Each structure stands twice: as structure tokens, then as C-alpha cells.
Amino acid sequence: MEHTDAERRPSKARSRLLGTAARLFYAEGIHSVGIDRIVAEAQVTRATLYRHFPSKDDLILAYLTEASASERARTENAVAGGAPAADALRAISRSIAAVIRDADFRGCAFLNAAAEYPDPEHPVNQAVVAHRQWFLDVITGLLARIRVEPAEHAARHYVMMRDGAMAAGCLYDPELVCETFLRGTDGLLQAHAKEQTGKRTPKKS
């Protein structure tokens, strides 16, 4: 059976609900924002909300899916064009710094969600872990193009630096945090590109 154009288009009510929930969840925390608040600000009925999202958990997962898609797009844009791996990683770092500098920055949506849902069996926690594994895999792949061993160790180091910058960006001067993070990226790349003897590997990225 063929679908009409109207059926293919995303529901305006769903988009409004998700946009409202995303804004409130990110700014104020997931547990602190109730369904009644979301329904009121999105100007829809409870019935409409539950038609699109049968439970609050479904709405939270949709919010994290959107956040993941946004971060994936930023990362893909940063590495587009076939730049050398080191330059691609620096571009990712600059895109992260741009997020931290934003006036509405409230930390990492995924770390924030994990703090509210620490149970590893909960779907929200699992969504966070899946997204972070994707990011770690991307960074590992880039660093492996520079030097295969120990790319995974260096990638975990990078992700920890990124997490620290995202947390510090809410507490201290964002410019100072970003400057420190970008310097850290350069330092990690320099250390990773060196052989154990201290000589740079001739491998091209």
C-alpha cells in the first residue's frame, strides 16, 4: 500500500513535543521535568503525547537519538573532505569547543543522562553507552591511521579529555577550557605519532 505525502511527513505535534522535551531535559535535567510541563509548553494534549511516545522513557530515548544524530553530523562534517587523520581530529576538537562556547551550553547531554540513569540495564543508560562507543570507535579509527599501536589507548585518553572539557565548560571560563582542550589535543597527537624511541613514525595518515 502506498503512503500519502501527509503520512510520510513527520507529525508537527511529535516534532513540537520532542523539541520541547529536548530543550527542557537538557537545560533542567530529565527527572526534574514532568510530562505535564512538556504537554503544557508543547501545547498538545496528553493523548497526543502518548500516541507518539507511549512512556516518558520513550520520549527520553527519542531525545537522546536526536542528540546522537546531531553529534554524529557535526563529527562527520568535521572529518569530511579526506583530510589527514591528525587534521580531522583537530577539526573534531574545534567542533566540540564550539559547542562548549555556546551560550546555552549545559554540559554533555549523554553524561548528564547517565548521571540520572546509572543502572546499566536501563535503556537510557544503554543508549548513552552505545553513543559513546560509536564516538570512541571514530576516534580510534582516526588515531589508528596515524599509528596503529596503541590507538585504542590514545582514543580513550582523548575521550576522557573531551569529557573533562564538557564538564569544566559549565564551571569555568569556556574560552580557557577550550584553549586547554585544544592544546591537549595537539599534545596527544604529538605523543601518539612518536615511536617508543622518540622518533616519529613515517606512516602516512
Disulfide bonds with the S-S distance in Angstrom:
none
